[in-house]
Amino acid sequence: MAYNRRMLKPIPDFLYGTAWKEERTADLTFQALQAGFRGIDTANQRRHYHEAGVGEALMRARDHGIGREDLFLQTKFTFLAGQDHRLPYDRHAPITQQVQQSLKRSLLHLHTDYLDSFVLHGPMYRHGLHDADWEAWDAMTQLKQSGVVRQIGLSNVSAGQLQELVANADVPPSYVQNRCFAALGWDRDVRALCANHDIKYQGFSLLTANLREIQRPQVIELAERLRLSLPQLVFGYAFSVGMVALTGTSSPQHMREDLLAKPLDATDAETFEIWTTK
Ligand SMILES: NC(=O)c1ccc[n+]([C@@H]2O[C@H](COP(=O)([O-])OP(=O)(O)OC[C@H]3O[C@@H](n4cnc5c(N)ncnc54)[C@H](OP(=O)(O)O)[C@@H]3O)[C@@H](O)[C@H]2O)c1
């Protein structure tokens, strides 16, 4: 069947995260694609990401038979407060235009004419949604309606903010991307809202935010019994509760190891959750 660019592509279980890789971004992203990752998460935020380096990796991958149609590409719009001096838009422009300018540059960086997902990097403030958030969301909604982005999402969001968005937005988010803390029941409240509103939850810092919890003796024992590495156990748990997992590993060996992770069965997932959320 010929590929139809209007068709929605399912999001892969794993997204390869491209933050904090600087001049290694192109090489590591290419290695991840060669290892088998087909979902890429980036941001047009030079402070933490090198989006053009991701684009370079995509070009190399295309020369090795991995084409745009094989990939799920996600990037983000970041408000001024989250940027450094290397802005992807005019700092004086209204937010609607900043969203449009940021997306336009992302498409150039990534050598594509559409995105599978475009995410608001985070609400302007920790509590509630404010005018800037609504203006950005409306601009993103228009981009979705134009077809240049397939789906829109929101990151770094509290349950209250997500509730406010789904209650009032013309177009609800398809994705939420959050730092996922075991101590909060693996972001239980936000995940429950996502489940109720048909939003796919993407979890990041699954390993790094939870080192203490996943190194408990009972968790290590469970990993040994299942013959899994601790990262495979964590990612397996994430899949079994319906999350998309992010990993930004810089190690080719860890890339391969992570891709072997499979959902845990229900009893093992429950055991893991009990020992990591106590
Ligand atoms: N929306 C946001 O605000 C936001 C914020 C942060 C991150 N993100 C996204 O999420 C992505 C992932 O970030 P992250 O915070 O989850 O952490 P990360 O940057 O992927 O760090 C994972 C750490 O765990 C280590 N590790 C050890 N064994 C591993 C294994 N088998 N598999 C994977 N990692 C292993 C890695 O070391 P090695 O490199 O040696 O494997 C690395 O130090 C980012 O690149 C970015 O795309 C988004």
The ligand as an ORCA input file, in Angstrom:
! r2SCAN-3c Opt
* xyz 0 1
  N       9.780     17.114     28.144
  C      10.816     17.383     28.905
  O      10.884     18.415     29.586
  C      11.948     16.396     28.981
  C      12.869     16.475     30.036
  C      13.883     15.521     30.104
  C      13.982     14.553     29.120
  N      13.097     14.520     28.083
  C      13.249     13.532     26.999
  O      13.462     12.253     27.542
  C      14.683     11.716     27.011
  C      15.281     10.735     27.988
  O      15.722     11.439     29.134
  P      15.752     10.726     30.567
  O      15.683     11.809     31.570
  O      14.730      9.624     30.580
  O      17.133     10.061     30.789
  P      18.374      9.803     29.856
  O      18.929     11.099     29.452
  O      17.990      8.791     28.866
  O      19.356      9.151     30.899
  C      19.305      7.785     31.192
  C      20.512      7.471     32.068
  O      20.418      6.129     32.511
  C      21.631      5.455     32.130
  N      21.411      4.041     31.803
  C      22.042      3.006     32.344
  N      21.642      1.850     31.843
  C      20.737      2.134     30.918
  C      19.964      1.358     30.059
  N      20.042      0.043     29.942
  N      19.111      1.994     29.272
  C      18.985      3.331     29.309
  N      19.711      4.135     30.106
  C      20.591      3.523     30.914
  C      22.126      6.192     30.921
  O      23.497      5.959     30.796
  P      24.110      5.451     29.384
  O      24.013      6.623     28.465
  O      25.472      5.063     29.742
  O      23.244      4.311     28.930
  C      21.787      7.642     31.282
  O      22.770      8.177     32.112
  C      15.524     12.958     26.713
  O      16.554     12.716     25.816
  C      14.464     13.859     26.145
  O      14.202     13.523     24.796
  C      12.080     15.414     28.012
*
